[in-house]
């Protein structure tokens, strides 16, 4: 899209009244008690907007839907006025810091309380938004959005304050994220990851805006239809606070209904509906994460995930190139869960929800162990298995309707196929577990995505036959090629089983759809090659790409950066059914193919990375 | 030594006395689950159980994961280490496999507070043979370990979840004839504490020695 002259901007585009609603006030403050800490905020100077999500802003009604993707001076001014803020924290008050009244905002902003395992007491008394505050909420076309900002100052809810029993000056270099600041690179990383995952059907909070300050500091503004986490609930549950828990639960249910996400049948108890909904949500996301190699450190405190299953806080989120089931993130002094444990953690979250709902309905808090055989868990197990099958078959390349049909007719074959697939995924290098930059990991010998991507074509060329040696070749990861894949009977048996069952599913699909097997294979080839693309951005890759995007920023304009990010994200959409409109394609005209190529080179070199 | 042997988790009187040992400061309690499966639940219950008494720094130490040196250091710096209940054989197997058993023994002998219920209490005795008895209520030795030597911090054997019924009495009386050590049969809610000041009993506890049964007062 070419540049538009400022004179052509409509009157509507010169003012942005909706941003005024993001003034710190939020219905959460009235609906619940004891769930947040209020803070005065002041303006923070010398900020510069380096990213703005125009599409999301239109969806939220913050800017008109015909607004161009140009950061006008007025828009930037509005964004900075709204979001370039910093809290007046306890350290400021105790040290008697004075601020000009004109710099202070009228209303209080809130840092919400929620349970976090980083805090020593594990009871939620000291934990919550350690360096974030909520800007407010905005409603547009039937959806209310919560907006919060990260990097707005050190609150009293940070782990550092709880551990060291002191209030920190915002920006204190002695603590890491306990200092209350965030960096611009964290913001851009969040943009790339959240938009990539969202485009591929994984729900996340979205980044609305990133503001950069001197010394590479930044504020990341995020939005989601509901920013409540399970840990918001578990906070009150842990403390046995029945009334507060009930208030929060009612608030959450009301929001879900208002947003149209939930439709509770008339005679249905809303709390029971909540539990059923959570069971389905967490079974689904656990299956998605496992199938797509998403590591997001799901744990018992329910902190790293939204209650609606969206990913939040990308600091420890990774999209693996291979199934790195030995990887653990080192969060000093604790270690994260690994990707295989996420299922158990999601299940445990449901168990905790069962305990919570029982507490709300009976007024008596029972031990969590009493819910070990809850019907919700049986439901979770059933749904998880079904969702996992659906995701697996989608990765194989089957369309949704075909996958659902196969699950009904060929369940055993699918289970056998998945068993072999999981065997391949879990094969570790002989080098064992080793230290990596942010934790520990073991290299993997097989690349299942490569197999799924290449197998249809190999079978087409081989006329429905493939020698085991060739099968192994397309199954092998880079490490597998170095070390060599096993040659024992168990491994070879799984190779034969996989191939045999894969062909069986092809035959079954051909029979059901009245098409020949070659046609089915061609369809799979087309879909699987997109879904299992070898150019997948991994967690390692996103860090380097962020550096690339930002390191040149002094010579890159806002528009150029936005364009580069858009083009990059376009390469990361692995949805075979996704089609861009002509307008969107026009907007994606590369401004600098060289920079994009550099990013793609990084993606390629780290495609099997963490 | 400060050894707290619980039959079960629900022993409020014992908990209260244990917490009085830490009055006035914020202790660190490290929980060691007997196995990974269900560890979250047990840890949650543990936190709920003790957080009502005082502010405590809670940590969990997983035996079935890779254990970096710094985690062992952190474990041994705890004010209290708590061994959970569960399958005693599985627990001992992993304590041995990770060599943590030696660290725990050293920790206890140098004055650290070591507590545990059921399997966690049996592990403080000379060996875990009690976990295999009686036939009708025992742990399964799925790991197939043969060497049953445990921490050996106390000289007696500990039988948790005891019910003062004819069935249990006969079983333990018979068992005591084969051993030369005193067996304390401890019902749920009861416990035994061993400190430098001696032994302390909570609740109704029975002793079995060389074919004789007697009540501990």
Boltz contact constraints between the chains, C-beta under 6 A:
constraints:
  - contact:
      token1: [A, 120]
      token2: [B, 57]
      max_distance: 6.0
  - contact:
      token1: [A, 121]
      token2: [B, 55]
      max_distance: 6.0
  - contact:
      token1: [A, 122]
      token2: [B, 47]
      max_distance: 6.0
  - contact:
      token1: [A, 122]
      token2: [B, 58]
      max_distance: 6.0
  - contact:
      token1: [A, 123]
      token2: [B, 51]
      max_distance: 6.0
  - contact:
      token1: [A, 300]
      token2: [B, 40]
      max_distance: 6.0
  - contact:
      token1: [A, 333]
      token2: [B, 74]
      max_distance: 6.0
  - contact:
      token1: [A, 348]
      token2: [B, 40]
      max_distance: 6.0
  - contact:
      token1: [A, 367]
      token2: [B, 45]
      max_distance: 6.0
  - contact:
      token1: [A, 368]
      token2: [B, 41]
      max_distance: 6.0
  - contact:
      token1: [A, 368]
      token2: [B, 44]
      max_distance: 6.0
  - contact:
      token1: [A, 369]
      token2: [B, 41]
      max_distance: 6.0
  - contact:
      token1: [A, 369]
      token2: [B, 45]
      max_distance: 6.0
  - contact:
      token1: [A, 433]
      token2: [B, 66]
      max_distance: 6.0
